[in-house]
Each structure stands twice: as C-alpha cells, then as structure tokens.
C-alpha cells in the first residue's frame, strides 16, 4: 500500500559533488534535482526539474508528484 507521504515527499539519492561548493541529489521518485551550494560562508538550496528549469521557492521544493520506481 502507498501512503500519502509517498506521493508528497521526495526520496533523495546519493550525493554527487561536481565541485567543492556544489552537491547534487536527485529524487528517485520524480527526477527533481536538489542543488546545494555553499560559497563565501553562505549556504542555499535550489531545485531543478530534469529539463533544467528551476522550481520551488525559498529553498522549499514542490511536492513530489509521484514515483518513478516502485520501492
């Protein structure tokens, strides 16, 4: 049975660090990418869809629309 939280929350995969200031994590359910950045003592999070468009607001991701994989 799928719970309500399975359709609302993201399940972040393993981190990928393309450079010392950036960490990428993809949602295994919908493909959304979480981009964590830290530069000059500042830290922020951005979210990008698989097509590269930024989504979310003030570091809060949009709801996860569903599952790509059956866990």
One Martini backbone bead per residue (centre of mass of N, CA, C, O) as a GRO file, in nm:
protein
   71
    1UNK     BB    1   0.098   0.035   0.020
    2UNK     BB    2   0.038   0.378  -0.032
    3UNK     BB    3   0.120   0.660   0.104
    4UNK     BB    4   0.091   0.993   0.127
    5UNK     BB    5   0.405   1.047   0.152
    6UNK     BB    6   0.485   0.912  -0.125
    7UNK     BB    7   0.348   1.176  -0.288
    8UNK     BB    8   0.503   1.431  -0.122
    9UNK     BB    9   0.789   1.308  -0.099
   10UNK     BB   10   1.121   1.293  -0.126
   11UNK     BB   11   1.387   1.077  -0.257
   12UNK     BB   12   1.712   1.096  -0.195
   13UNK     BB   13   2.000   1.044  -0.325
   14UNK     BB   14   2.308   1.035  -0.385
   15UNK     BB   15   2.576   1.226  -0.373
   16UNK     BB   16   2.705   1.486  -0.593
   17UNK     BB   17   3.042   1.639  -0.658
   18UNK     BB   18   3.150   1.862  -0.898
   19UNK     BB   19   3.230   2.053  -0.652
   20UNK     BB   20   3.314   2.202  -0.346
   21UNK     BB   21   3.020   2.392  -0.368
   22UNK     BB   22   2.855   2.129  -0.479
   23UNK     BB   23   2.536   1.948  -0.445
   24UNK     BB   24   2.382   1.654  -0.578
   25UNK     BB   25   2.028   1.547  -0.581
   26UNK     BB   26   1.810   1.290  -0.665
   27UNK     BB   27   1.495   1.191  -0.729
   28UNK     BB   28   1.366   0.862  -0.742
   29UNK     BB   29   1.060   0.946  -0.827
   30UNK     BB   30   1.086   1.237  -1.030
   31UNK     BB   31   1.393   1.385  -1.089
   32UNK     BB   32   1.457   1.589  -0.902
   33UNK     BB   33   1.696   1.851  -0.828
   34UNK     BB   34   1.928   1.901  -0.571
   35UNK     BB   35   2.097   2.217  -0.502
   36UNK     BB   36   2.385   2.264  -0.317
   37UNK     BB   37   2.523   2.570  -0.185
   38UNK     BB   38   2.869   2.695  -0.098
   39UNK     BB   39   2.960   3.041  -0.041
   40UNK     BB   40   3.095   3.265   0.150
   41UNK     BB   41   2.925   3.155   0.411
   42UNK     BB   42   2.701   3.046   0.220
   43UNK     BB   43   2.366   2.886   0.206
   44UNK     BB   44   2.189   2.697  -0.053
   45UNK     BB   45   1.878   2.592  -0.220
   46UNK     BB   46   1.799   2.421  -0.520
   47UNK     BB   47   1.555   2.345  -0.785
   48UNK     BB   48   1.542   2.096  -1.055
   49UNK     BB   49   1.440   1.990  -1.331
   50UNK     BB   50   1.527   1.779  -1.587
   51UNK     BB   51   1.511   2.050  -1.790
   52UNK     BB   52   1.644   2.296  -1.588
   53UNK     BB   53   1.415   2.412  -1.425
   54UNK     BB   54   1.339   2.619  -1.180
   55UNK     BB   55   1.208   2.538  -0.854
   56UNK     BB   56   1.056   2.671  -0.611
   57UNK     BB   57   1.084   2.826  -0.269
   58UNK     BB   58   1.304   2.912  -0.043
   59UNK     BB   59   1.411   2.598  -0.036
   60UNK     BB   60   1.132   2.477  -0.139
   61UNK     BB   61   0.988   2.213  -0.258
   62UNK     BB   62   0.797   2.060  -0.445
   63UNK     BB   63   0.592   1.829  -0.480
   64UNK     BB   64   0.569   1.501  -0.522
   65UNK     BB   65   0.403   1.340  -0.789
   66UNK     BB   66   0.577   1.064  -0.761
   67UNK     BB   67   0.677   0.757  -0.909
   68UNK     BB   68   0.940   0.578  -1.074
   69UNK     BB   69   0.972   0.372  -0.843
   70UNK     BB   70   0.934   0.059  -0.680
   71UNK     BB   71   0.994   0.006  -0.329
   0.00000   0.00000   0.00000
